[in-house]
């Protein structure tokens, strides 16, 4: 599951800082690509979600 929106800060090629709120499909794409940059694989992400679901059931 991904969030419907994300706030991001980044620098462009001229080192100017930007802040932006991404929503909808663009927010989902950003989160998907961010996970790749963190080195998290699809299998690891599935395991993390399963673990979180199990923790909610236990509570």
C-alpha positions as CSV (number, residue, x, y, z in Angstrom):
1,X,0.0,0.0,0.0
2,X,1.3,3.5,-0.9
3,X,0.3,6.9,0.4
4,X,-2.0,9.1,-1.7
5,X,0.4,12.0,-1.4
6,X,4.0,12.8,-0.5
7,X,5.9,16.0,0.3
8,X,9.3,15.9,-1.4
9,X,12.4,18.2,-1.4
10,X,15.0,18.0,-4.0
11,X,17.8,19.9,-5.8
12,X,17.8,20.5,-9.6
13,X,20.8,20.3,-11.8
14,X,21.6,24.0,-10.9
15,X,21.6,23.1,-7.1
16,X,18.4,25.0,-6.6
17,X,16.2,23.5,-3.8
18,X,12.6,22.7,-4.6
19,X,9.7,21.5,-2.4
20,X,6.7,19.9,-3.9
21,X,3.6,17.9,-2.9
22,X,3.0,15.0,-5.2
23,X,-0.5,13.4,-5.4
24,X,-2.3,10.6,-7.1
25,X,-0.5,8.5,-9.7
26,X,2.7,10.7,-9.6
27,X,2.9,10.1,-5.8
28,X,2.7,6.4,-6.3
29,X,5.4,6.4,-9.0
30,X,7.7,8.5,-6.8
31,X,7.3,6.1,-3.9
32,X,7.9,3.1,-6.1
33,X,11.1,4.6,-7.5
34,X,12.3,5.7,-4.0
35,X,12.0,2.2,-2.8
36,X,14.2,1.0,-5.6
37,X,16.8,3.7,-4.7
38,X,16.8,2.3,-1.1
39,X,17.6,-1.1,-2.5
40,X,14.4,-2.8,-1.3
41,X,13.3,-5.6,-3.5
42,X,9.7,-6.7,-4.2
43,X,10.2,-9.8,-2.1
44,X,11.5,-7.7,0.9
45,X,8.6,-5.2,0.5
46,X,6.1,-8.1,0.6
47,X,7.8,-9.6,3.7
48,X,7.6,-6.2,5.4
49,X,3.9,-5.8,4.6
50,X,3.2,-9.3,5.8
51,X,5.0,-8.6,9.1
52,X,3.1,-5.3,9.6
53,X,-0.2,-7.1,8.9
54,X,0.7,-9.8,11.4
55,X,1.6,-7.2,14.1
56,X,-1.8,-5.5,13.6
57,X,-3.6,-8.8,14.1
58,X,-1.6,-9.5,17.3
59,X,-2.5,-6.2,18.9
